[in-house]
Amino acid sequence: MRRFTLLIAFSLCLFSLHAQNSAERVRLLGAKCDSIGKVLVEMRYKYAQSEALRGELAPQIIKAEAELRRYKSLYDMAVLDLSKEEGAATLKGLSEVQRAAKDITATDQTEPSNSVQPNTKKNLVLNPFFTSKLSREEYKTLQEAQQLEGVANNLASSYATLYSELLSLHRNYMEVDLPRKADSVAVLFNLELGKIRELDEQLSKALSALYFNKSYIYDLLMEREGNNTMLNLSASLSATAEREIEKNSNIYISDALMAYNLRKRRLVEYELKLAELLSAGKAHDSLKVVSNALKQRDYRLSPITLQRRNFIEYEPIAIKGTTFYNSKNPIPRTKVYDYGTVYRIRIGLFRNRPNISALRGVAPLSYTDAYNKGLYAYFVGGFRTEQEAAEGVAYLQKLGFKEPIIAVWVDGAYYPTLDAMQKQLGQYNVEISGIESLDDEIKAKIALRGTDCTISRVGSTFIVGPFNSKSDAELLVSDLKALNSDITTAITQKR
């Protein structure tokens, strides 16, 4: 227990945040949240495994949970501060804008209202055209939208790092060999996924303010200038962006990142034309760099989900001989797993332990007295699917077993027969979306995994079923994902 106390003390110790800049505070606070999360996972595991430690661990777990919430709040505030600082950085040169506005007022009042002046600034918004054509409030709206460009870009850039961390955690989750380790990795994975959801919200707000306000001001100017060519271009690019967004929604890990890239590309395309119109060569060159960078940024990041792993040991039937189990290698108790589906074959019920020779040397054997009013139930094998179990029954019948019966455990719950399971749980369908049609390879996989299944279509979703067990449905889902990563699947339960 001393080790846990030291871990908690280390993870929860206060450190000076004010001495750090915002970026460093975000990094440190993120690491602190991860550290506390790891300690919590380990303590909760110990709490579940040892009744003797629960009295000591319970208050420490409560304290750690409270500290995690506090540090999470500090992390959120640090991210907000960082966003504000990055936005403020784009204000560099604001005094130049104000001076340009004054100069125009003082010296250029005689210019025609439709005049276009060359400008050497890299920032298109600093062009004197805007200060001469817009009211103070209108220009302020344009400035505020421009200030968000840096914020939005930095938020969009953050996805690459988080996505890389998610991929690494996903690999770790699939490789660990113990449930406790998998649970620990899953906690960290969900923390990182939560950060992406926070990014989504921040990016959506920033994009909405900059994109729609800029579009509004640009259209307002072109309408005043009577420039229908630019108005038509704006409408066309906007419609294109929205069609692309609708087409790509619910496909990638972040709709916010996808919408940012697609809307920003169309906005920059429009601003490039506007820079040409205003003879703003420096701004045009700068926007060209932005356009190329947007094309290189990949928003098509596939969703990453953790499908909970089971750690069931599946074993086929084998003949080991009547001396395989003995006093040094006794028949073990039937292992019950809290997650996953396993089929076993019950080969007998006995009031007393049977003579091992009566079991014909089959393996792997296990027994339990938990389900049949004190009678000993003996099982053989451990199968992933109902089909494998049925083949095992046929094999045992050839060996002389008179009434082998398939029993099922689903997430730790015991069902003495397949009928009992199906009556209790119902049946399952696999819903397939994200593709326009089912090709021959997909149909072959469906035929392999669901011999009695039918295929129907509701809207753009294909429905395959019924499957008598969730594990059979999961096998089809796994096969389909291996064939086509663009396929979206869901397992639904029939009643």
C-alpha positions as CSV (number, residue, x, y, z in Angstrom):
1,M,0.0,0.0,0.0
2,R,2.9,2.3,0.6
3,R,3.6,2.2,-3.1
4,F,0.1,3.5,-3.9
5,T,0.4,6.2,-1.3
6,L,3.6,7.4,-2.9
7,L,2.1,7.2,-6.4
8,I,-0.9,9.3,-5.3
9,A,1.4,11.8,-3.6
10,F,3.5,12.1,-6.7
11,S,0.5,12.4,-9.1
12,L,-1.4,14.9,-7.0
13,C,1.4,17.2,-5.8
14,L,0.8,20.8,-6.8
15,F,3.3,22.4,-9.1
16,S,3.8,26.0,-10.1
17,L,1.6,26.7,-13.2
18,H,2.1,30.5,-13.4
19,A,5.8,30.2,-14.2
20,Q,5.0,28.3,-17.4
21,N,3.7,29.7,-20.7
22,S,0.3,28.5,-21.9
23,A,1.7,25.8,-24.3
24,E,3.8,24.3,-21.5
25,R,0.9,24.4,-19.1
26,V,-1.3,22.5,-21.5
27,R,1.5,19.9,-21.9
28,L,2.1,19.5,-18.2
29,L,-1.6,19.5,-17.2
30,G,-2.3,16.9,-19.9
31,A,0.5,14.7,-18.6
32,K,-0.8,15.2,-15.1
33,C,-4.3,14.0,-16.1
34,D,-2.8,11.0,-17.7
35,S,-0.7,10.2,-14.7
36,I,-3.6,10.4,-12.3
37,G,-5.7,8.3,-14.7
38,K,-3.1,5.5,-14.6
39,V,-3.0,5.5,-10.8
40,L,-6.8,5.4,-10.6
41,V,-6.9,2.4,-12.9
42,E,-4.4,0.5,-10.8
43,M,-6.1,1.4,-7.5
44,R,-9.5,0.4,-8.9
45,Y,-8.1,-2.9,-10.0
46,K,-6.7,-3.6,-6.5
47,Y,-10.0,-2.5,-5.0
48,A,-11.9,-5.0,-7.1
49,Q,-9.4,-7.8,-6.4
50,S,-8.8,-7.5,-2.7
51,E,-11.5,-7.0,0.0
52,A,-8.8,-6.5,2.6
53,L,-7.6,-3.3,0.9
54,R,-10.9,-1.7,0.1
55,G,-11.2,0.2,3.4
56,E,-7.9,1.8,2.8
57,L,-8.3,2.3,-1.0
58,A,-11.8,3.8,-1.0
59,P,-11.0,7.3,0.4
60,Q,-7.8,7.4,-1.8
61,I,-9.8,6.6,-4.9
62,I,-12.4,9.3,-4.1
63,K,-9.6,11.8,-3.5
64,A,-7.8,10.9,-6.7
65,E,-11.1,11.2,-8.7
66,A,-11.6,14.7,-7.3
67,E,-8.1,15.7,-8.2
68,L,-8.5,14.3,-11.7
69,R,-11.6,16.5,-12.1
70,R,-9.8,19.5,-10.8
71,Y,-6.8,19.0,-13.1
72,K,-9.1,18.4,-16.0
73,S,-10.7,21.8,-15.3
74,L,-7.3,23.4,-15.2
75,Y,-6.3,21.7,-18.4
76,D,-9.5,23.1,-20.1
77,M,-8.7,26.6,-18.9
78,A,-5.1,26.3,-20.1
79,V,-6.3,25.2,-23.6
80,L,-8.6,28.2,-23.7
81,D,-5.7,30.6,-22.6
82,L,-3.5,29.1,-25.3
83,S,-6.2,29.7,-27.9
84,K,-6.5,33.3,-26.8
85,E,-2.8,33.9,-27.0
86,E,-2.6,32.3,-30.5
87,G,-5.5,34.5,-31.6
88,A,-3.8,37.6,-30.1
89,A,-0.7,36.8,-32.2
90,T,-2.7,37.4,-35.3
91,L,-3.3,41.0,-34.1
92,K,0.3,41.8,-34.9
93,G,0.1,44.7,-37.3
94,L,-3.3,46.0,-36.0
95,S,-1.8,49.4,-35.4
96,E,-0.8,49.4,-39.1
97,V,-4.4,48.8,-40.1
98,Q,-5.5,51.7,-37.9
99,R,-2.8,54.0,-39.4
100,A,-3.8,52.9,-42.9
101,A,-7.4,53.8,-42.2
102,K,-6.4,57.2,-40.9
103,D,-4.2,57.9,-44.0
104,I,-7.1,56.9,-46.3
105,T,-9.5,59.2,-44.4
106,A,-7.0,62.1,-44.6
107,T,-5.6,61.8,-48.1
108,D,-7.9,59.6,-50.2
109,Q,-11.3,60.9,-49.7
110,T,-11.4,62.1,-53.3
111,E,-10.9,58.6,-54.7
112,P,-13.9,57.1,-56.5
113,S,-15.9,54.7,-54.4
114,N,-15.0,51.8,-56.7
115,S,-11.3,52.4,-56.7
116,V,-8.9,49.5,-56.0
117,Q,-5.5,50.3,-54.5
118,P,-2.5,48.1,-54.6
119,N,-1.2,46.9,-51.2
120,T,2.0,45.2,-50.1
121,K,0.8,43.5,-47.0
122,K,0.7,39.7,-46.7
123,N,-2.5,39.9,-44.8
124,L,-5.4,40.5,-47.2
125,V,-7.5,42.1,-44.5
126,L,-4.9,44.9,-44.1
127,N,-5.7,46.1,-47.6
128,P,-6.9,49.8,-47.6
129,F,-9.8,48.8,-49.8
130,F,-11.6,47.3,-46.7
131,T,-11.0,50.3,-44.5
132,S,-12.3,52.6,-47.2
133,K,-15.4,50.6,-48.0
134,L,-16.5,49.3,-44.6
135,S,-17.9,51.0,-41.6
136,R,-16.0,50.8,-38.4
137,E,-18.2,48.0,-37.0
138,E,-18.1,46.1,-40.3
139,Y,-14.3,46.3,-40.4
140,K,-14.2,45.2,-36.8
141,T,-16.2,42.1,-37.7
142,L,-13.7,41.3,-40.4
143,Q,-10.7,41.9,-38.1
144,E,-12.2,39.6,-35.4
145,A,-12.7,36.8,-38.0
146,Q,-9.1,37.2,-39.2
147,Q,-7.9,37.0,-35.6
148,L,-9.4,33.5,-35.4
149,E,-7.4,32.2,-38.4
150,G,-4.4,31.4,-36.2
151,V,-6.5,29.9,-33.5
152,A,-8.3,27.6,-35.9
153,N,-5.1,26.6,-37.7
154,N,-3.4,25.6,-34.5
155,L,-6.4,23.6,-33.3
156,A,-6.6,21.8,-36.7
157,S,-2.8,21.0,-36.4
158,S,-3.3,19.5,-33.0
159,Y,-5.3,16.6,-34.4
160,A,-2.3,14.9,-36.0
161,T,-0.5,14.5,-32.6
162,L,-3.6,13.2,-30.8
163,Y,-4.4,10.8,-33.7
164,S,-0.9,9.4,-33.5
165,E,-1.3,8.8,-29.8
166,L,-4.7,7.1,-30.3
167,L,-3.2,4.8,-32.9
168,S,-0.3,3.9,-30.5
169,L,-2.8,3.2,-27.7
170,H,-5.0,1.1,-29.9
171,R,-2.0,-1.0,-30.9
172,N,-1.0,-1.4,-27.2
173,Y,-4.6,-2.4,-26.4
174,M,-4.6,-5.1,-29.0
175,E,-1.2,-6.4,-27.9
176,V,-1.5,-6.6,-24.1
177,D,-1.9,-10.1,-22.6
178,L,-3.9,-9.4,-19.4
179,P,-7.4,-7.9,-18.8
180,R,-5.9,-5.5,-16.2
181,K,-3.4,-4.1,-18.7
182,A,-6.1,-3.7,-21.4
183,D,-8.4,-1.8,-19.0
184,S,-5.5,0.5,-18.1
185,V,-4.8,1.3,-21.8
186,A,-8.5,1.7,-22.5
187,V,-8.7,4.5,-19.8
188,L,-5.8,6.4,-21.5
189,F,-7.4,5.8,-24.9
190,N,-10.7,7.3,-23.8
191,L,-8.8,10.3,-22.3
192,E,-7.2,11.0,-25.6
193,L,-10.5,10.5,-27.4
194,G,-12.1,13.0,-25.1
195,K,-9.4,15.6,-26.0
196,I,-10.4,15.1,-29.7
197,R,-14.0,15.8,-28.8
198,E,-12.9,19.0,-27.0
199,L,-10.9,20.0,-30.0
200,D,-14.0,19.4,-32.2
201,E,-16.0,21.9,-30.1
202,Q,-13.3,24.6,-30.1
203,L,-12.6,24.2,-33.8
204,S,-16.3,24.3,-34.8
205,K,-16.8,27.6,-32.9
206,A,-13.7,29.2,-34.3
207,L,-14.5,28.1,-37.9
208,S,-18.1,29.2,-37.6
209,A,-17.0,32.7,-36.6
210,L,-14.3,33.2,-39.1
211,Y,-15.9,31.5,-42.1
212,F,-19.4,32.9,-42.0
213,N,-18.3,36.4,-40.9
214,K,-15.6,36.7,-43.6
215,S,-18.1,35.4,-46.2
216,Y,-20.7,37.9,-45.1
217,I,-18.3,40.9,-45.2
218,Y,-16.9,39.9,-48.6
219,D,-20.3,39.4,-50.1
220,L,-21.5,42.7,-48.6
221,L,-18.6,44.5,-50.3
222,M,-19.1,42.9,-53.7
223,E,-22.8,43.7,-53.5
224,R,-22.0,47.3,-52.9
225,E,-19.5,47.3,-55.7
226,G,-22.0,45.6,-58.0
227,N,-19.5,42.8,-58.8
228,N,-21.8,39.9,-59.7
229,T,-18.9,37.8,-60.9
230,M,-17.4,37.7,-57.4
231,L,-20.9,37.2,-55.8
232,N,-21.6,34.2,-58.1
233,L,-18.1,32.8,-57.3
234,S,-18.8,33.1,-53.6
235,A,-22.2,31.4,-53.9
236,S,-20.7,28.6,-56.1
237,L,-17.8,27.9,-53.7
238,S,-20.0,28.0,-50.7
239,A,-22.4,25.5,-52.2
240,T,-19.5,23.3,-53.3
241,A,-18.1,23.3,-49.7
242,E,-21.5,22.4,-48.2
243,R,-22.0,19.5,-50.7
244,E,-18.6,18.2,-49.9
245,I,-19.2,18.4,-46.1
246,E,-22.5,16.6,-46.5
247,K,-20.9,13.9,-48.6
248,N,-18.1,13.4,-46.0
249,S,-20.0,13.6,-42.8
250,N,-19.9,10.8,-40.3
251,I,-17.0,9.1,-42.1
252,Y,-13.9,10.3,-40.4
253,I,-12.8,10.6,-36.8
254,S,-13.7,14.4,-36.8
255,D,-16.4,16.1,-38.7
256,A,-15.1,19.4,-37.3
257,L,-11.7,18.9,-38.9
258,M,-13.2,17.8,-42.2
259,A,-15.5,20.8,-42.3
260,Y,-12.6,23.2,-41.4
261,N,-10.5,21.9,-44.3
262,L,-13.3,21.9,-46.9
263,R,-14.7,25.3,-45.9
264,K,-11.3,26.9,-45.5
265,R,-10.1,25.6,-48.9
266,R,-13.1,27.3,-50.6
267,L,-12.7,30.5,-48.6
268,V,-9.0,30.7,-49.5
269,E,-9.9,30.0,-53.2
270,Y,-12.2,33.0,-53.0
271,E,-9.7,35.2,-51.2
272,L,-7.1,34.4,-53.9
273,K,-9.5,35.8,-56.5
274,L,-10.2,38.8,-54.3
275,A,-6.4,39.4,-53.9
276,E,-6.1,39.4,-57.7
277,L,-9.0,41.9,-57.9
278,L,-7.3,44.2,-55.4
279,S,-3.8,43.8,-57.0
280,A,-2.6,42.6,-53.6
281,G,0.4,40.6,-54.7
282,K,1.9,39.9,-51.3
283,A,-1.4,38.8,-49.9
284,H,-1.9,36.6,-53.0
285,D,1.4,34.9,-52.5
286,S,0.7,34.3,-48.8
287,L,-2.7,32.8,-49.5
288,K,-1.2,30.5,-52.1
289,V,1.1,29.1,-49.4
290,V,-2.0,28.6,-47.2
291,S,-3.8,26.9,-50.0
292,N,-1.0,24.5,-50.6
293,A,-0.7,23.7,-46.9
294,L,-4.5,22.9,-46.7
295,K,-4.2,20.5,-49.6
296,Q,-1.4,18.7,-47.9
297,R,-3.2,18.4,-44.5
298,D,-5.1,15.1,-44.4
299,Y,-8.5,15.4,-42.7
300,R,-9.5,11.8,-43.8
301,L,-8.5,10.2,-40.5
302,S,-10.4,6.9,-40.0
303,P,-12.4,6.5,-36.8
304,I,-10.6,4.5,-34.1
305,T,-12.7,2.6,-31.7
306,L,-11.8,0.0,-29.0
307,Q,-13.9,-3.0,-29.4
308,R,-13.6,-4.6,-26.0
309,R,-11.3,-7.6,-26.0
310,N,-12.2,-10.9,-24.4
311,F,-9.4,-13.0,-23.0
312,I,-11.1,-16.3,-23.4
313,E,-9.0,-19.4,-24.1
314,Y,-10.7,-21.2,-26.9
315,E,-9.6,-24.8,-27.2
316,P,-10.8,-27.6,-29.6
317,I,-11.5,-31.1,-28.5
318,A,-8.5,-33.4,-28.4
319,I,-7.9,-37.0,-27.2
320,K,-5.3,-36.9,-24.5
321,G,-5.8,-40.3,-23.0
322,T,-7.3,-41.4,-19.6
323,T,-4.1,-40.7,-17.7
324,F,-3.8,-37.1,-18.9
325,Y,-5.8,-35.8,-15.9
326,N,-4.5,-37.2,-12.6
327,S,-3.6,-36.0,-9.0
328,K,-0.9,-33.8,-10.3
329,N,-3.0,-32.5,-13.2
330,P,-6.5,-32.5,-11.9
331,I,-9.5,-31.5,-14.0
332,P,-9.9,-27.7,-13.3
333,R,-13.1,-25.9,-12.4
334,T,-14.9,-24.3,-15.4
335,K,-13.5,-20.8,-15.9
336,V,-16.1,-18.0,-16.2
337,Y,-15.2,-14.9,-18.1
338,D,-16.9,-11.6,-17.4
339,Y,-16.9,-10.6,-21.1
340,G,-17.2,-12.5,-24.3
341,T,-19.1,-15.6,-25.5
342,V,-17.7,-19.1,-25.2
343,Y,-19.5,-22.4,-26.1
344,R,-18.7,-25.6,-24.3
345,I,-20.1,-29.0,-24.5
346,R,-21.6,-30.6,-21.4
347,I,-20.9,-34.3,-21.5
348,G,-22.5,-35.4,-18.2
349,L,-24.1,-34.6,-14.9
350,F,-22.9,-36.6,-11.8
351,R,-23.8,-36.8,-8.2
352,N,-20.2,-37.6,-7.4
353,R,-17.0,-37.1,-9.2
354,P,-16.9,-39.6,-12.1
355,N,-14.0,-42.0,-12.8
356,I,-11.7,-40.2,-15.2
357,S,-11.6,-43.3,-17.4
358,A,-15.3,-42.9,-18.1
359,L,-14.6,-39.6,-19.9
360,R,-12.8,-41.4,-22.7
361,G,-9.6,-39.3,-22.5
362,V,-11.1,-36.2,-24.1
363,A,-9.7,-32.8,-23.3
364,P,-9.8,-30.0,-22.3
365,L,-12.2,-30.9,-19.5
366,S,-13.6,-28.7,-16.7
367,Y,-16.3,-29.1,-14.1
368,T,-18.6,-27.0,-11.9
369,D,-21.3,-27.6,-9.3
370,A,-22.6,-24.0,-9.6
371,Y,-25.6,-24.5,-11.9
372,N,-27.3,-27.8,-11.3
373,K,-28.3,-28.0,-7.6
374,G,-25.1,-29.5,-6.4
375,L,-24.6,-31.9,-9.3
376,Y,-21.3,-32.0,-11.0
377,A,-21.5,-30.8,-14.6
378,Y,-18.5,-31.7,-16.8
379,F,-17.7,-29.8,-19.9
380,V,-15.3,-30.3,-22.8
381,G,-13.7,-27.8,-25.2
382,G,-14.1,-24.1,-25.5
383,F,-15.4,-22.8,-28.8
384,R,-15.7,-19.4,-30.4
385,T,-18.8,-20.1,-32.5
386,E,-21.9,-22.2,-32.4
387,Q,-20.9,-23.9,-35.6
388,E,-17.6,-25.1,-34.0
389,A,-19.5,-26.3,-31.0
390,A,-21.9,-28.2,-33.2
391,E,-19.0,-29.9,-35.0
392,G,-17.7,-30.8,-31.5
393,V,-21.0,-32.4,-30.6
394,A,-20.9,-34.6,-33.7
395,Y,-17.4,-35.7,-32.9
396,L,-18.2,-36.6,-29.3
397,Q,-21.2,-38.6,-30.5
398,K,-18.9,-40.7,-32.7
399,L,-16.7,-41.3,-29.6
400,G,-19.8,-42.7,-27.8
401,F,-21.1,-39.9,-25.7
402,K,-24.8,-40.2,-25.8
403,E,-26.1,-36.7,-25.0
404,P,-23.5,-34.0,-25.5
405,I,-25.3,-30.6,-25.1
406,I,-24.0,-27.2,-26.1
407,A,-23.9,-24.8,-23.2
408,V,-23.1,-21.1,-23.5
409,W,-21.6,-18.3,-21.4
410,V,-22.3,-14.8,-22.5
411,D,-20.5,-12.0,-20.5
412,G,-20.4,-14.3,-17.5
413,A,-24.0,-15.4,-17.7
414,Y,-24.6,-19.2,-18.1
415,Y,-27.2,-20.7,-20.5
416,P,-27.6,-24.5,-20.3
417,T,-28.8,-24.8,-23.9
418,L,-28.8,-22.8,-27.1
419,D,-32.6,-22.5,-26.9
420,A,-32.3,-21.0,-23.4
421,M,-29.8,-18.4,-24.7
422,Q,-31.8,-17.5,-27.7
423,K,-35.0,-17.1,-25.7
424,Q,-33.3,-14.9,-23.2
425,L,-31.1,-12.8,-25.5
426,G,-33.0,-12.8,-28.8
427,Q,-31.1,-12.8,-32.1
428,Y,-28.7,-10.3,-33.8
429,N,-28.5,-8.4,-37.0
430,V,-25.5,-6.8,-38.6
431,E,-26.2,-3.3,-40.2
432,I,-23.9,-2.3,-43.0
433,S,-23.6,1.3,-44.3
434,G,-21.0,3.5,-46.0
435,I,-21.1,1.6,-49.3
436,E,-23.5,1.7,-52.2
437,S,-23.7,-2.0,-52.9
438,L,-22.6,-5.4,-51.7
439,D,-20.0,-6.8,-54.0
440,D,-19.3,-10.5,-54.5
441,E,-16.6,-10.7,-51.8
442,I,-18.9,-9.2,-49.2
443,K,-21.7,-11.6,-50.2
444,A,-19.3,-14.5,-49.9
445,K,-18.4,-13.5,-46.3
446,I,-22.0,-13.2,-45.4
447,A,-22.8,-16.6,-46.8
448,L,-19.8,-18.1,-44.9
449,R,-20.7,-16.5,-41.5
450,G,-24.5,-16.5,-41.8
451,T,-25.7,-19.6,-43.6
452,D,-29.4,-19.0,-42.7
453,C,-29.2,-15.2,-42.9
454,T,-31.1,-12.9,-45.3
455,I,-30.1,-9.5,-46.6
456,S,-32.5,-6.6,-46.7
457,R,-32.1,-2.9,-47.3
458,V,-33.6,0.1,-45.5
459,G,-32.6,3.4,-47.1
460,S,-28.8,3.2,-47.5
461,T,-28.3,0.6,-44.8
462,F,-28.0,-3.2,-45.5
463,I,-29.3,-5.5,-42.8
464,V,-27.9,-9.0,-42.5
465,G,-29.5,-11.5,-40.1
466,P,-30.6,-13.1,-37.9
467,F,-27.5,-14.4,-36.1
468,N,-28.2,-16.7,-33.1
469,S,-25.3,-15.3,-31.2
470,K,-23.5,-12.0,-30.9
471,S,-20.1,-13.7,-31.4
472,D,-21.2,-14.9,-34.8
473,A,-22.3,-11.4,-35.8
474,E,-19.0,-10.0,-34.5
475,L,-17.1,-12.5,-36.8
476,L,-18.9,-11.1,-39.8
477,V,-18.1,-7.5,-38.7
478,S,-14.5,-8.4,-38.4
479,D,-14.4,-10.0,-41.9
480,L,-16.1,-7.0,-43.4
481,K,-13.7,-4.5,-41.8
482,A,-10.8,-6.5,-43.2
483,L,-12.3,-6.4,-46.7
484,N,-13.2,-2.7,-46.7
485,S,-12.1,-0.1,-44.1
486,D,-14.8,2.3,-45.4
487,I,-17.6,0.0,-44.3
488,T,-19.5,1.1,-41.2
489,T,-21.1,-1.7,-39.2
490,A,-23.4,-2.0,-36.2
491,I,-24.7,-5.0,-34.4
492,T,-28.3,-4.7,-33.3
493,Q,-30.4,-7.1,-31.2
494,K,-33.7,-8.6,-32.2
495,R,-36.4,-9.5,-29.8
